Amino acid sequence: MEDLWSWLTTLPEPSQWPSAPPSLVLAASADAKSIRLSADRTVGSDAEPLLTFSFSLHGFHLSTTSRTLWLSNPVPSASPHLPLLLQLLRECIPMSPSSFSFSAPKLEQGSLSAALVRDDGQATPFLCLALLLRLFWLCATDAPAEAGFLFFSALDAPLERALCCRLALRGVLLAVGPDVEERFMRSLGYMLSKWCLFRQLQGSAAKRLLPAGFCPSYAADRHGLWVLKGFAPLPAMGRVDASGVTGPGLEATDSALRYALAHQQLEAVVQLEYTICTRDPRFIRVSVRVDNIRLRVVGLRYGRNKDEETGREADDLEGERHFPSRARVWVGPELGTPYATGPSLGRSSGNPERQIEATRTVKGRFGSGKAAGIKAAARTATRLQGRSWRWEQEAEGSAAVFEGVLCDHATGTEVAAWTPAEDGGGNPSAGMRRRYSGWGRAFSKAGGVVVAGDELAEAVEWRVGREMEGRVVMWRVGGRVWVSYFANEVKTGYFETRSVEWREEVELALVAGTSEPTAR
């Protein structure tokens, strides 16, 4: 696929428009079948030259040479890029798999333009990504199966290049707000999940690792919070064994279960509150604490669908999804910087609280007889109090690490690290059944985990030399999340653990006059 942005830029002037509309081949096969993007000239109400764009199929129908799949609104011929992008986004977002309907969002061209201008060179791949996403939905809903196969066959390199738009994606998502962001990323996640399944069907050619863009993320400074957001379709996450390395996994034998597990997406939000204190004349104090960590695995599917092979309703598998089993968040100065001392951690390594109950019973009988005497019996009961999630603080170099591990409340086994090779007594699968219901469940009804500031209230601090006052420095923020699957309601021995890692940077202005952090 050629560079879409360059093709739009080099379109002929309206006065020199050719008789045959210019077209860009998006996918083509050896038997002369193709999918094309075409541009045609039209005239507006004020005789202004306008352009309309269309997706068309060529060679798929015997009765006609071409078939139009989609037609854009008229856009100015002098600057068609942003109006075309705006329409593509407005039409892709409502396609998102969601539990409730979502109408076309109100997107402003001005805010979209400002977001793309800030990230020079990133507008081109982002426009390609929006175009590929819109074409995917057209192939999924309106095109014959042959066209969909051709689209996926030609998607590898264009999609990999389009996903290099990390900075532009960050700017656009910040501009549209969290509600639209969630819908757009689920729409994109659905396409990426389908593409991963297509790669798996290709066999050995698809064994290479997927690009990092298949699990997009970004970090931003928003009103005193460092916000890290990450999105990862489950098929794009690497499988992990007990030693922590990516390795082969088991295959689900049930087709409906396999389909349900493949159409899921991990959505992670990390909010870190930071403060800067300059009261001490010797150094600047940088304090960071956890405001919120939210992890959720959502299903990318639509309504009640019945699997043709098993006849099982898709809603019967609503509870069969991966769940977060371990999370690791880190924050600190960028690597190799000597200006910061620390971190000073605010929490000791915790030990589970134990309550010991002892009961002593004394029995006695006095008098004559063979059984005369005194008998005594003692009974001691120990009760362990603990939570399903155990959170700790660590330090790695100059970075502070907040790490949480899900443990089976019955056996104490760490879920993310368990394998069948371990002793049967530590199998957490029984404790993970019906994990979204009942008292003491480790997850919300929606299948997520929320860690608020009251659970990780202790702040982490660094001391920075006064010579750095007034400078803007880069700090690293990152996270790694593990998700596991054990059967919830269905009967299967299939299990697995996958993980994804995100690394981002944020700016920190070491400005004087910031007050002490407020305790919670």
ZIFEN-V932144 format. One line per field, one symbol per residue. psi: psi as a letter, one per 40 degrees, with the letter a starting at -180 (. if undefined). A space follows every 10 residues. Layout:
psi: ???
This chain:
psi: hihdddddde iiidefhidh hiihhdiiid feiihihihi iihadffhhi iiiihihhee hdeidihhdi hiihihddge dddddddddd dddeehhiei ihihighhdd ddddddddgh eedddddddd dddddddddd deiidddddd dddedcdddd ddeefddddd dddddeiddd dddddddddd dddddddddd eebdeediii ideegiiiii hhfehhhhhi hhhdeeiiih adeeihiiii hhdhdddddd ddgihhhhhh hhhiihhfdh edihhhhhih dhhhhhhihg ihahihhdde ehhddeedeg iiiheiihhi iiiiheheeh haihiehihi hhhhhhhhhh hhhihiaiid eiahiihihh hhhhhiidhh hiiihhbeii hhhhhhihdd eehhddeiie eiideehedd deifeeiiie ieiideeihh hidddgdhih iihhieeehe ihihihhiih hhiihihcdi hiehiihiii hhhiiiihhg hiehiiihi.
